[in-house]
Amino acid sequence: MTTASADILAKYTRIAPAVIAAMARSHYAEELSAVQVQPLIDLSAKYNGFRTFPARELFFTPSH
């Protein structure tokens, strides 16, 4: 685990660094892709009555 979340906690809270170091902190991905989101869209569409759509429509793609 990186220390980035520990640094953020220390900056914005009064939690002692030793306590922060011993805490279990969540792991978060640094990137999200349309491939990861598509199954969620498909299941939501199936059970919530709307048509599925390409997840890539939710992501910004810079022009070259």
PDB file of N, H, CA, C and O in Angstrom:
ATOM      1  N   MET A   1       0.852  -1.171   0.000  1.00  0.00           N
ATOM      2  CA  MET A   1       0.000   0.000   0.000  1.00  0.00           C
ATOM      3  C   MET A   1       0.899   1.237   0.000  1.00  0.00           C
ATOM      4  O   MET A   1       1.911   1.300   0.698  1.00  0.00           O
ATOM      5  N   THR A   2       0.508   2.173  -0.774  1.00  0.00           N
ATOM      6  H   THR A   2      -0.314   2.121  -1.341  1.00  0.00           H
ATOM      7  CA  THR A   2       1.282   3.412  -0.791  1.00  0.00           C
ATOM      8  C   THR A   2       0.985   4.224   0.458  1.00  0.00           C
ATOM      9  O   THR A   2       0.023   3.954   1.178  1.00  0.00           O
ATOM     10  N   THR A   3       1.795   5.189   0.697  1.00  0.00           N
ATOM     11  H   THR A   3       2.577   5.409   0.113  1.00  0.00           H
ATOM     12  CA  THR A   3       1.595   6.045   1.861  1.00  0.00           C
ATOM     13  C   THR A   3       0.735   7.255   1.530  1.00  0.00           C
ATOM     14  O   THR A   3       0.522   8.107   2.392  1.00  0.00           O
ATOM     15  N   ALA A   4       0.244   7.350   0.317  1.00  0.00           N
ATOM     16  H   ALA A   4       0.418   6.658  -0.384  1.00  0.00           H
ATOM     17  CA  ALA A   4      -0.539   8.517  -0.080  1.00  0.00           C
ATOM     18  C   ALA A   4      -1.765   8.710   0.802  1.00  0.00           C
ATOM     19  O   ALA A   4      -2.047   9.832   1.223  1.00  0.00           O
ATOM     20  N   SER A   5      -2.496   7.644   1.089  1.00  0.00           N
ATOM     21  H   SER A   5      -2.268   6.733   0.747  1.00  0.00           H
ATOM     22  CA  SER A   5      -3.691   7.803   1.919  1.00  0.00           C
ATOM     23  C   SER A   5      -3.307   8.165   3.351  1.00  0.00           C
ATOM     24  O   SER A   5      -4.029   8.915   4.008  1.00  0.00           O
ATOM     25  N   ALA A   6      -2.190   7.649   3.843  1.00  0.00           N
ATOM     26  H   ALA A   6      -1.603   7.039   3.309  1.00  0.00           H
ATOM     27  CA  ALA A   6      -1.721   8.010   5.181  1.00  0.00           C
ATOM     28  C   ALA A   6      -1.356   9.486   5.237  1.00  0.00           C
ATOM     29  O   ALA A   6      -1.672  10.170   6.210  1.00  0.00           O
ATOM     30  N   ASP A   7      -0.702   9.970   4.214  1.00  0.00           N
ATOM     31  H   ASP A   7      -0.445   9.414   3.423  1.00  0.00           H
ATOM     32  CA  ASP A   7      -0.332  11.388   4.152  1.00  0.00           C
ATOM     33  C   ASP A   7      -1.566  12.284   4.137  1.00  0.00           C
ATOM     34  O   ASP A   7      -1.585  13.332   4.784  1.00  0.00           O
ATOM     35  N   ILE A   8      -2.588  11.875   3.405  1.00  0.00           N
ATOM     36  H   ILE A   8      -2.573  11.024   2.880  1.00  0.00           H
ATOM     37  CA  ILE A   8      -3.831  12.662   3.337  1.00  0.00           C
ATOM     38  C   ILE A   8      -4.532  12.664   4.690  1.00  0.00           C
ATOM     39  O   ILE A   8      -4.984  13.711   5.154  1.00  0.00           O
ATOM     40  N   LEU A   9      -4.623  11.499   5.324  1.00  0.00           N
ATOM     41  H   LEU A   9      -4.255  10.648   4.948  1.00  0.00           H
ATOM     42  CA  LEU A   9      -5.242  11.425   6.648  1.00  0.00           C
ATOM     43  C   LEU A   9      -4.505  12.302   7.653  1.00  0.00           C
ATOM     44  O   LEU A   9      -5.128  13.029   8.427  1.00  0.00           O
ATOM     45  N   ALA A  10      -3.195  12.231   7.639  1.00  0.00           N
ATOM     46  H   ALA A  10      -2.689  11.640   7.010  1.00  0.00           H
ATOM     47  CA  ALA A  10      -2.403  13.025   8.578  1.00  0.00           C
ATOM     48  C   ALA A  10      -2.602  14.517   8.340  1.00  0.00           C
ATOM     49  O   ALA A  10      -2.642  15.301   9.287  1.00  0.00           O
ATOM     50  N   LYS A  11      -2.724  14.899   7.097  1.00  0.00           N
ATOM     51  H   LYS A  11      -2.692  14.262   6.327  1.00  0.00           H
ATOM     52  CA  LYS A  11      -2.875  16.314   6.769  1.00  0.00           C
ATOM     53  C   LYS A  11      -4.223  16.869   7.237  1.00  0.00           C
ATOM     54  O   LYS A  11      -4.284  17.997   7.724  1.00  0.00           O
ATOM     55  N   TYR A  12      -5.290  16.104   7.098  1.00  0.00           N
ATOM     56  H   TYR A  12      -5.241  15.187   6.701  1.00  0.00           H
ATOM     57  CA  TYR A  12      -6.637  16.624   7.337  1.00  0.00           C
ATOM     58  C   TYR A  12      -7.297  16.159   8.631  1.00  0.00           C
ATOM     59  O   TYR A  12      -8.428  16.553   8.915  1.00  0.00           O
ATOM     60  N   THR A  13      -6.618  15.331   9.418  1.00  0.00           N
ATOM     61  H   THR A  13      -5.699  15.011   9.187  1.00  0.00           H
ATOM     62  CA  THR A  13      -7.198  14.870  10.683  1.00  0.00           C
ATOM     63  C   THR A  13      -6.185  15.074  11.798  1.00  0.00           C
ATOM     64  O   THR A  13      -5.041  15.456  11.554  1.00  0.00           O
ATOM     65  N   ARG A  14      -6.610  14.820  12.996  1.00  0.00           N
ATOM     66  H   ARG A  14      -7.540  14.510  13.194  1.00  0.00           H
ATOM     67  CA  ARG A  14      -5.716  14.901  14.153  1.00  0.00           C
ATOM     68  C   ARG A  14      -5.302  13.508  14.614  1.00  0.00           C
ATOM     69  O   ARG A  14      -4.916  13.317  15.768  1.00  0.00           O
ATOM     70  N   ILE A  15      -5.384  12.553  13.719  1.00  0.00           N
ATOM     71  H   ILE A  15      -5.697  12.708  12.782  1.00  0.00           H
ATOM     72  CA  ILE A  15      -5.017  11.174  14.056  1.00  0.00           C
ATOM     73  C   ILE A  15      -3.494  11.074  14.098  1.00  0.00           C
ATOM     74  O   ILE A  15      -2.800  11.566  13.209  1.00  0.00           O
ATOM     75  N   ALA A  16      -2.997  10.438  15.135  1.00  0.00           N
ATOM     76  H   ALA A  16      -3.561  10.038  15.858  1.00  0.00           H
ATOM     77  CA  ALA A  16      -1.557  10.276  15.300  1.00  0.00           C
ATOM     78  C   ALA A  16      -0.982   9.431  14.164  1.00  0.00           C
ATOM     79  O   ALA A  16      -1.598   8.448  13.752  1.00  0.00           O
ATOM     80  N   PRO A  17       0.185   9.805  13.658  1.00  0.00           N
ATOM     81  CA  PRO A  17       0.812   9.037  12.568  1.00  0.00           C
ATOM     82  C   PRO A  17       0.975   7.550  12.886  1.00  0.00           C
ATOM     83  O   PRO A  17       0.835   6.714  11.993  1.00  0.00           O
ATOM     84  N   ALA A  18       1.266   7.209  14.136  1.00  0.00           N
ATOM     85  H   ALA A  18       1.380   7.888  14.862  1.00  0.00           H
ATOM     86  CA  ALA A  18       1.408   5.793  14.508  1.00  0.00           C
ATOM     87  C   ALA A  18       0.082   5.051  14.367  1.00  0.00           C
ATOM     88  O   ALA A  18       0.061   3.884  13.975  1.00  0.00           O
ATOM     89  N   VAL A  19      -1.008   5.717  14.682  1.00  0.00           N
ATOM     90  H   VAL A  19      -0.990   6.664  15.001  1.00  0.00           H
ATOM     91  CA  VAL A  19      -2.333   5.110  14.539  1.00  0.00           C
ATOM     92  C   VAL A  19      -2.662   4.944  13.059  1.00  0.00           C
ATOM     93  O   VAL A  19      -3.164   3.900  12.641  1.00  0.00           O
ATOM     94  N   ILE A  20      -2.381   5.967  12.279  1.00  0.00           N
ATOM     95  H   ILE A  20      -1.973   6.815  12.619  1.00  0.00           H
ATOM     96  CA  ILE A  20      -2.627   5.895  10.832  1.00  0.00           C
ATOM     97  C   ILE A  20      -1.839   4.742  10.214  1.00  0.00           C
ATOM     98  O   ILE A  20      -2.357   4.008   9.373  1.00  0.00           O
ATOM     99  N   ALA A  21      -0.597   4.589  10.631  1.00  0.00           N
ATOM    100  H   ALA A  21      -0.176   5.186  11.314  1.00  0.00           H
ATOM    101  CA  ALA A  21       0.252   3.522  10.081  1.00  0.00           C
ATOM    102  C   ALA A  21      -0.315   2.138  10.385  1.00  0.00           C
ATOM    103  O   ALA A  21      -0.111   1.202   9.612  1.00  0.00           O
ATOM    104  N   ALA A  22      -1.027   2.000  11.507  1.00  0.00           N
ATOM    105  H   ALA A  22      -1.193   2.760  12.136  1.00  0.00           H
ATOM    106  CA  ALA A  22      -1.579   0.702  11.892  1.00  0.00           C
ATOM    107  C   ALA A  22      -2.980   0.458  11.346  1.00  0.00           C
ATOM    108  O   ALA A  22      -3.498  -0.655  11.435  1.00  0.00           O
ATOM    109  N   MET A  23      -3.592   1.489  10.784  1.00  0.00           N
ATOM    110  H   MET A  23      -3.172   2.393  10.711  1.00  0.00           H
ATOM    111  CA  MET A  23      -4.970   1.366  10.290  1.00  0.00           C
ATOM    112  C   MET A  23      -5.043   0.556   9.008  1.00  0.00           C
ATOM    113  O   MET A  23      -4.126   0.581   8.186  1.00  0.00           O
ATOM    114  N   ALA A  24      -6.141  -0.158   8.850  1.00  0.00           N
ATOM    115  H   ALA A  24      -6.886  -0.179   9.517  1.00  0.00           H
ATOM    116  CA  ALA A  24      -6.436  -0.793   7.567  1.00  0.00           C
ATOM    117  C   ALA A  24      -7.129   0.258   6.712  1.00  0.00           C
ATOM    118  O   ALA A  24      -8.184   0.770   7.085  1.00  0.00           O
ATOM    119  N   ARG A  25      -6.548   0.574   5.584  1.00  0.00           N
ATOM    120  H   ARG A  25      -5.690   0.158   5.281  1.00  0.00           H
ATOM    121  CA  ARG A  25      -7.128   1.582   4.701  1.00  0.00           C
ATOM    122  C   ARG A  25      -7.542   0.920   3.391  1.00  0.00           C
ATOM    123  O   ARG A  25      -6.951  -0.076   2.974  1.00  0.00           O
ATOM    124  N   SER A  26      -8.544   1.472   2.759  1.00  0.00           N
ATOM    125  H   SER A  26      -9.024   2.281   3.097  1.00  0.00           H
ATOM    126  CA  SER A  26      -9.052   0.934   1.496  1.00  0.00           C
ATOM    127  C   SER A  26      -8.043   1.122   0.377  1.00  0.00           C
ATOM    128  O   SER A  26      -7.256   2.069   0.368  1.00  0.00           O
ATOM    129  N   HIS A  27      -8.090   0.205  -0.552  1.00  0.00           N
ATOM    130  H   HIS A  27      -8.729  -0.564  -0.545  1.00  0.00           H
ATOM    131  CA  HIS A  27      -7.271   0.306  -1.762  1.00  0.00           C
ATOM    132  C   HIS A  27      -8.175   0.832  -2.870  1.00  0.00           C
ATOM    133  O   HIS A  27      -9.281   0.330  -3.068  1.00  0.00           O
ATOM    134  N   TYR A  28      -7.713   1.817  -3.572  1.00  0.00           N
ATOM    135  H   TYR A  28      -6.814   2.224  -3.412  1.00  0.00           H
ATOM    136  CA  TYR A  28      -8.478   2.387  -4.672  1.00  0.00           C
ATOM    137  C   TYR A  28      -7.666   2.281  -5.953  1.00  0.00           C
ATOM    138  O   TYR A  28      -6.450   2.468  -5.958  1.00  0.00           O
ATOM    139  N   ALA A  29      -8.357   1.983  -7.018  1.00  0.00           N
ATOM    140  H   ALA A  29      -9.346   1.831  -7.013  1.00  0.00           H
ATOM    141  CA  ALA A  29      -7.692   1.912  -8.310  1.00  0.00           C
ATOM    142  C   ALA A  29      -7.281   3.305  -8.761  1.00  0.00           C
ATOM    143  O   ALA A  29      -7.910   4.297  -8.395  1.00  0.00           O
ATOM    144  N   GLU A  30      -6.246   3.369  -9.537  1.00  0.00           N
ATOM    145  H   GLU A  30      -5.734   2.563  -9.834  1.00  0.00           H
ATOM    146  CA  GLU A  30      -5.781   4.650 -10.045  1.00  0.00           C
ATOM    147  C   GLU A  30      -6.384   4.973 -11.405  1.00  0.00           C
ATOM    148  O   GLU A  30      -6.292   6.104 -11.881  1.00  0.00           O
ATOM    149  N   GLU A  31      -6.996   3.979 -12.022  1.00  0.00           N
ATOM    150  H   GLU A  31      -7.070   3.060 -11.636  1.00  0.00           H
ATOM    151  CA  GLU A  31      -7.609   4.167 -13.338  1.00  0.00           C
ATOM    152  C   GLU A  31      -8.933   3.406 -13.388  1.00  0.00           C
ATOM    153  O   GLU A  31      -9.146   2.449 -12.644  1.00  0.00           O
ATOM    154  N   LEU A  32      -9.800   3.843 -14.264  1.00  0.00           N
ATOM    155  H   LEU A  32      -9.627   4.620 -14.869  1.00  0.00           H
ATOM    156  CA  LEU A  32     -11.075   3.176 -14.503  1.00  0.00           C
ATOM    157  C   LEU A  32     -11.271   3.128 -16.011  1.00  0.00           C
ATOM    158  O   LEU A  32     -11.086   4.130 -16.701  1.00  0.00           O
ATOM    159  N   SER A  33     -11.641   1.974 -16.510  1.00  0.00           N
ATOM    160  H   SER A  33     -11.791   1.160 -15.949  1.00  0.00           H
ATOM    161  CA  SER A  33     -11.802   1.840 -17.958  1.00  0.00           C
ATOM    162  C   SER A  33     -13.231   1.435 -18.304  1.00  0.00           C
ATOM    163  O   SER A  33     -13.972   0.936 -17.457  1.00  0.00           O
ATOM    164  N   ALA A  34     -13.596   1.654 -19.543  1.00  0.00           N
ATOM    165  H   ALA A  34     -12.993   2.059 -20.231  1.00  0.00           H
ATOM    166  CA  ALA A  34     -14.922   1.278 -20.028  1.00  0.00           C
ATOM    167  C   ALA A  34     -15.139  -0.233 -19.911  1.00  0.00           C
ATOM    168  O   ALA A  34     -16.261  -0.677 -19.665  1.00  0.00           O
ATOM    169  N   VAL A  35     -14.103  -1.006 -20.081  1.00  0.00           N
ATOM    170  H   VAL A  35     -13.192  -0.645 -20.281  1.00  0.00           H
ATOM    171  CA  VAL A  35     -14.199  -2.464 -19.983  1.00  0.00           C
ATOM    172  C   VAL A  35     -14.629  -2.872 -18.572  1.00  0.00           C
ATOM    173  O   VAL A  35     -15.369  -3.841 -18.409  1.00  0.00           O
ATOM    174  N   GLN A  36     -14.177  -2.148 -17.567  1.00  0.00           N
ATOM    175  H   GLN A  36     -13.576  -1.360 -17.700  1.00  0.00           H
ATOM    176  CA  GLN A  36     -14.546  -2.453 -16.192  1.00  0.00           C
ATOM    177  C   GLN A  36     -15.989  -2.039 -15.889  1.00  0.00           C
ATOM    178  O   GLN A  36     -16.654  -2.676 -15.072  1.00  0.00           O
ATOM    179  N   VAL A  37     -16.467  -0.996 -16.529  1.00  0.00           N
ATOM    180  H   VAL A  37     -15.927  -0.479 -17.192  1.00  0.00           H
ATOM    181  CA  VAL A  37     -17.784  -0.442 -16.242  1.00  0.00           C
ATOM    182  C   VAL A  37     -18.897  -1.145 -17.025  1.00  0.00           C
ATOM    183  O   VAL A  37     -20.037  -1.195 -16.562  1.00  0.00           O
ATOM    184  N   GLN A  38     -18.587  -1.677 -18.183  1.00  0.00           N
ATOM    185  H   GLN A  38     -17.662  -1.636 -18.559  1.00  0.00           H
ATOM    186  CA  GLN A  38     -19.616  -2.249 -19.048  1.00  0.00           C
ATOM    187  C   GLN A  38     -20.478  -3.302 -18.378  1.00  0.00           C
ATOM    188  O   GLN A  38     -21.696  -3.258 -18.550  1.00  0.00           O
ATOM    189  N   PRO A  39     -19.928  -4.247 -17.625  1.00  0.00           N
ATOM    190  CA  PRO A  39     -20.799  -5.236 -16.978  1.00  0.00           C
ATOM    191  C   PRO A  39     -21.806  -4.607 -16.010  1.00  0.00           C
ATOM    192  O   PRO A  39     -22.930  -5.094 -15.886  1.00  0.00           O
ATOM    193  N   LEU A  40     -21.416  -3.548 -15.334  1.00  0.00           N
ATOM    194  H   LEU A  40     -20.503  -3.153 -15.434  1.00  0.00           H
ATOM    195  CA  LEU A  40     -22.340  -2.868 -14.423  1.00  0.00           C
ATOM    196  C   LEU A  40     -23.477  -2.202 -15.179  1.00  0.00           C
ATOM    197  O   LEU A  40     -24.629  -2.233 -14.744  1.00  0.00           O
ATOM    198  N   ILE A  41     -23.147  -1.602 -16.308  1.00  0.00           N
ATOM    199  H   ILE A  41     -22.212  -1.576 -16.661  1.00  0.00           H
ATOM    200  CA  ILE A  41     -24.186  -0.986 -17.148  1.00  0.00           C
ATOM    201  C   ILE A  41     -25.141  -2.054 -17.656  1.00  0.00           C
ATOM    202  O   ILE A  41     -26.358  -1.876 -17.613  1.00  0.00           O
ATOM    203  N   ASP A  42     -24.592  -3.160 -18.135  1.00  0.00           N
ATOM    204  H   ASP A  42     -23.603  -3.304 -18.170  1.00  0.00           H
ATOM    205  CA  ASP A  42     -25.420  -4.227 -18.684  1.00  0.00           C
ATOM    206  C   ASP A  42     -26.367  -4.820 -17.637  1.00  0.00           C
ATOM    207  O   ASP A  42     -27.542  -5.051 -17.924  1.00  0.00           O
ATOM    208  N   LEU A  43     -25.865  -5.064 -16.434  1.00  0.00           N
ATOM    209  H   LEU A  43     -24.910  -4.876 -16.201  1.00  0.00           H
ATOM    210  CA  LEU A  43     -26.724  -5.594 -15.378  1.00  0.00           C
ATOM    211  C   LEU A  43     -27.768  -4.574 -14.940  1.00  0.00           C
ATOM    212  O   LEU A  43     -28.925  -4.925 -14.707  1.00  0.00           O
ATOM    213  N   SER A  44     -27.367  -3.328 -14.828  1.00  0.00           N
ATOM    214  H   SER A  44     -26.428  -3.042 -15.017  1.00  0.00           H
ATOM    215  CA  SER A  44     -28.327  -2.283 -14.467  1.00  0.00           C
ATOM    216  C   SER A  44     -29.429  -2.185 -15.508  1.00  0.00           C
ATOM    217  O   SER A  44     -30.603  -2.046 -15.166  1.00  0.00           O
ATOM    218  N   ALA A  45     -29.058  -2.256 -16.756  1.00  0.00           N
ATOM    219  H   ALA A  45     -28.104  -2.369 -17.034  1.00  0.00           H
ATOM    220  CA  ALA A  45     -30.044  -2.186 -17.838  1.00  0.00           C
ATOM    221  C   ALA A  45     -31.003  -3.373 -17.761  1.00  0.00           C
ATOM    222  O   ALA A  45     -32.215  -3.213 -17.909  1.00  0.00           O
ATOM    223  N   LYS A  46     -30.458  -4.548 -17.532  1.00  0.00           N
ATOM    224  H   LYS A  46     -29.474  -4.678 -17.412  1.00  0.00           H
ATOM    225  CA  LYS A  46     -31.277  -5.758 -17.476  1.00  0.00           C
ATOM    226  C   LYS A  46     -32.320  -5.693 -16.362  1.00  0.00           C
ATOM    227  O   LYS A  46     -33.476  -6.061 -16.570  1.00  0.00           O
ATOM    228  N   TYR A  47     -31.921  -5.231 -15.199  1.00  0.00           N
ATOM    229  H   TYR A  47     -30.982  -4.932 -15.030  1.00  0.00           H
ATOM    230  CA  TYR A  47     -32.812  -5.268 -14.042  1.00  0.00           C
ATOM    231  C   TYR A  47     -33.546  -3.954 -13.767  1.00  0.00           C
ATOM    232  O   TYR A  47     -34.380  -3.887 -12.864  1.00  0.00           O
ATOM    233  N   ASN A  48     -33.240  -2.914 -14.538  1.00  0.00           N
ATOM    234  H   ASN A  48     -32.562  -2.968 -15.271  1.00  0.00           H
ATOM    235  CA  ASN A  48     -33.900  -1.627 -14.302  1.00  0.00           C
ATOM    236  C   ASN A  48     -34.641  -1.098 -15.526  1.00  0.00           C
ATOM    237  O   ASN A  48     -35.089   0.049 -15.539  1.00  0.00           O
ATOM    238  N   GLY A  49     -34.766  -1.922 -16.536  1.00  0.00           N
ATOM    239  H   GLY A  49     -34.402  -2.854 -16.525  1.00  0.00           H
ATOM    240  CA  GLY A  49     -35.640  -1.612 -17.651  1.00  0.00           C
ATOM    241  C   GLY A  49     -35.176  -0.532 -18.614  1.00  0.00           C
ATOM    242  O   GLY A  49     -36.007   0.190 -19.165  1.00  0.00           O
ATOM    243  N   PHE A  50     -33.892  -0.402 -18.831  1.00  0.00           N
ATOM    244  H   PHE A  50     -33.216  -0.988 -18.383  1.00  0.00           H
ATOM    245  CA  PHE A  50     -33.437   0.509 -19.873  1.00  0.00           C
ATOM    246  C   PHE A  50     -32.485  -0.235 -20.791  1.00  0.00           C
ATOM    247  O   PHE A  50     -31.953  -1.287 -20.437  1.00  0.00           O
ATOM    248  N   ARG A  51     -32.281   0.320 -21.961  1.00  0.00           N
ATOM    249  H   ARG A  51     -32.713   1.174 -22.248  1.00  0.00           H
ATOM    250  CA  ARG A  51     -31.395  -0.327 -22.928  1.00  0.00           C
ATOM    251  C   ARG A  51     -29.939  -0.075 -22.562  1.00  0.00           C
ATOM    252  O   ARG A  51     -29.567   1.011 -22.118  1.00  0.00           O
ATOM    253  N   THR A  52     -29.145  -1.088 -22.755  1.00  0.00           N
ATOM    254  H   THR A  52     -29.447  -1.970 -23.115  1.00  0.00           H
ATOM    255  CA  THR A  52     -27.721  -0.941 -22.480  1.00  0.00           C
ATOM    256  C   THR A  52     -27.100   0.004 -23.497  1.00  0.00           C
ATOM    257  O   THR A  52     -27.690   0.278 -24.542  1.00  0.00           O
ATOM    258  N   PHE A  53     -25.932   0.489 -23.194  1.00  0.00           N
ATOM    259  H   PHE A  53     -25.452   0.266 -22.346  1.00  0.00           H
ATOM    260  CA  PHE A  53     -25.207   1.398 -24.081  1.00  0.00           C
ATOM    261  C   PHE A  53     -23.720   1.174 -23.857  1.00  0.00           C
ATOM    262  O   PHE A  53     -23.322   0.621 -22.832  1.00  0.00           O
ATOM    263  N   PRO A  54     -22.902   1.596 -24.800  1.00  0.00           N
ATOM    264  CA  PRO A  54     -21.454   1.406 -24.651  1.00  0.00           C
ATOM    265  C   PRO A  54     -20.898   2.263 -23.509  1.00  0.00           C
ATOM    266  O   PRO A  54     -21.126   3.472 -23.463  1.00  0.00           O
ATOM    267  N   ALA A  55     -20.184   1.642 -22.612  1.00  0.00           N
ATOM    268  H   ALA A  55     -19.999   0.660 -22.649  1.00  0.00           H
ATOM    269  CA  ALA A  55     -19.598   2.354 -21.482  1.00  0.00           C
ATOM    270  C   ALA A  55     -18.639   3.440 -21.940  1.00  0.00           C
ATOM    271  O   ALA A  55     -18.447   4.430 -21.234  1.00  0.00           O
ATOM    272  N   ARG A  56     -18.042   3.275 -23.097  1.00  0.00           N
ATOM    273  H   ARG A  56     -18.198   2.471 -23.670  1.00  0.00           H
ATOM    274  CA  ARG A  56     -17.087   4.279 -23.573  1.00  0.00           C
ATOM    275  C   ARG A  56     -17.740   5.647 -23.754  1.00  0.00           C
ATOM    276  O   ARG A  56     -17.049   6.665 -23.797  1.00  0.00           O
ATOM    277  N   GLU A  57     -19.075   5.672 -23.861  1.00  0.00           N
ATOM    278  H   GLU A  57     -19.636   4.845 -23.826  1.00  0.00           H
ATOM    279  CA  GLU A  57     -19.778   6.947 -23.972  1.00  0.00           C
ATOM    280  C   GLU A  57     -19.680   7.768 -22.688  1.00  0.00           C
ATOM    281  O   GLU A  57     -19.920   8.976 -22.710  1.00  0.00           O
ATOM    282  N   LEU A  58     -19.337   7.138 -21.586  1.00  0.00           N
ATOM    283  H   LEU A  58     -19.142   6.157 -21.568  1.00  0.00           H
ATOM    284  CA  LEU A  58     -19.210   7.831 -20.304  1.00  0.00           C
ATOM    285  C   LEU A  58     -17.819   8.400 -20.066  1.00  0.00           C
ATOM    286  O   LEU A  58     -17.603   9.148 -19.113  1.00  0.00           O
ATOM    287  N   PHE A  59     -16.881   8.046 -20.926  1.00  0.00           N
ATOM    288  H   PHE A  59     -17.056   7.438 -21.700  1.00  0.00           H
ATOM    289  CA  PHE A  59     -15.494   8.432 -20.723  1.00  0.00           C
ATOM    290  C   PHE A  59     -15.061   9.491 -21.731  1.00  0.00           C
ATOM    291  O   PHE A  59     -15.396   9.423 -22.914  1.00  0.00           O
ATOM    292  N   PHE A  60     -14.322  10.452 -21.244  1.00  0.00           N
ATOM    293  H   PHE A  60     -14.049  10.508 -20.283  1.00  0.00           H
ATOM    294  CA  PHE A  60     -13.764  11.485 -22.109  1.00  0.00           C
ATOM    295  C   PHE A  60     -12.544  10.922 -22.829  1.00  0.00           C
ATOM    296  O   PHE A  60     -11.659  10.338 -22.203  1.00  0.00           O
ATOM    297  N   THR A  61     -12.505  11.095 -24.106  1.00  0.00           N
ATOM    298  H   THR A  61     -13.224  11.568 -24.614  1.00  0.00           H
ATOM    299  CA  THR A  61     -11.336  10.688 -24.904  1.00  0.00           C
ATOM    300  C   THR A  61     -10.790  11.940 -25.578  1.00  0.00           C
ATOM    301  O   THR A  61     -11.447  12.508 -26.450  1.00  0.00           O
ATOM    302  N   PRO A  62      -9.606  12.372 -25.188  1.00  0.00           N
ATOM    303  CA  PRO A  62      -9.068  13.593 -25.783  1.00  0.00           C
ATOM    304  C   PRO A  62      -8.785  13.407 -27.277  1.00  0.00           C
ATOM    305  O   PRO A  62      -8.370  12.335 -27.715  1.00  0.00           O
ATOM    306  N   SER A  63      -9.011  14.442 -28.024  1.00  0.00           N
ATOM    307  H   SER A  63      -9.349  15.313 -27.668  1.00  0.00           H
ATOM    308  CA  SER A  63      -8.701  14.410 -29.454  1.00  0.00           C
ATOM    309  C   SER A  63      -7.200  14.559 -29.633  1.00  0.00           C
ATOM    310  O   SER A  63      -6.528  15.251 -28.868  1.00  0.00           O
ATOM    311  N   HIS A  64      -6.701  13.904 -30.642  1.00  0.00           N
ATOM    312  H   HIS A  64      -7.246  13.342 -31.263  1.00  0.00           H
ATOM    313  CA  HIS A  64      -5.249  13.979 -30.892  1.00  0.00           C
ATOM    314  C   HIS A  64      -4.921  15.048 -31.869  1.00  0.00           C
ATOM    315  O   HIS A  64      -3.751  15.249 -32.194  1.00  0.00           O
TER     316      HIS A  64
END
